[in-house]
Amino acid sequence: MTQKLVLSIDAMGGDAAPAMAVGGCELASERFPFVEFLLYGDEPRLAPLVAQTRYLKSRARIVHTPDVVTGDMKPSVALRSGRKSSMRLAIDAVKDGEAAGVVSAGNTGAMMAMAKIALRMVPGIDRPAIATMFPTTRGESVMLDLGANVECDANNLVQFALMGEVFARTVLGLNQPSVGLLNVGSEEMKGHEELRLAAAQLRETHLPIRFHGFIEGDDVPAGTVDVVVTDGFTGNIALKIAEGTAKLFGGFLRGAFSSSIMSKIGYLFARSALAKVRLRTDPRRYNGAMFVGVNGIVVKSHGGTDALGFANAIGVAVDMATHGFNDKIKAELARMGVTAPAPAAEAASG
């Protein structure tokens, strides 16, 4: 890939911004030499940080923005008062064609609201979903929705399945990823009516979606399917439990290896193996949740991440942009005969 790609960055979003955002862009600049950055934020704070970089300083342009969307700001307030914020102007750069995608570690609710208003929805998609990657025993899988939609009907779940399947092909490079619906059991009669209706639609679709059927919670880490589809209520709980369990076992291991002299000696022998485990389960490797369904590349980084995690979120945006993620979703919708515009409520101008 040699063609220039421009990404807009909300450099003020995140717990450790702007230093974290600039550091992540620097790491990404080394990894992706064809990418240039529009950094939106407080120029007096950003300029000295960028000047100290090796790669980024020749590939970044700082756009001064006076306002910042805080982490506790309600989406409705952010929409009204954040029109000149670093987050909104970074999103507007995608709308105006100045950037191929936007990355932010800021307020998730505000970012979703702004993206829906500024970019609107992909025609034929009713609701956006938050998608990200999970480590499994077989490699990696995609899971959505992770919190954008507490309640979903069957059509929403089918649309999530379609977008997740395209995500898996685009980011994970899978030729024909398998798709499963998260349920309380694998039997056909398990679960609520909307789940069963969605399963029936996916079994009957003429799209080349390899539908596995229902899966249970333990199938997610086992990697039974490549794409896990669920509503945002269940998905967000599953995500938080997975993150909390990983931290719990990490604490157990640290406590066990420091409990005695023999344990500490054992750690010295197991150190290289444990380092591999830490690398495999490092949440920074999987940082970067995609807002699928909005008509533009929008990637949300974890607010508490560091430069490495933010660089990986940028990597997700690069993959989405270079592989034409939204174009592929539109093509699949066209094959389904779905070409209707998004609902008027979603298409309201900001």
Secondary structure, DSSP 8 states (H G I E B T S, - for coil): --S-EEEEEETT-STTTTHHHHHHHHHHHHH-TTEEEEEEE-HHHHHHHHHT-SSGGGTEEEEE-SB---TT--HHHHHHH-TTBHHHHHHHHHHTTS-SEEEE-S-HHHHHHHHHHHH-B-TT--S-EEEEEEEETTEEEEEE-SSS-SS--HHHHHHHHHHHHHHHHHHS--SS-EEEEE-S-SSTT-S-HHHHHHHHHHHH--S--EEEEEE-TTHHHHTS-SEEE--HHHHHHHHHHHHHHHHHHHHHHHHHHTSSHHHHHHHHHHHHHHHHHHHHH-GGGG--EEEETBSSEEEE--TT--HHHHHHHHHHHHHHHHTTHHHHHHHHHHHHT------TTTS---
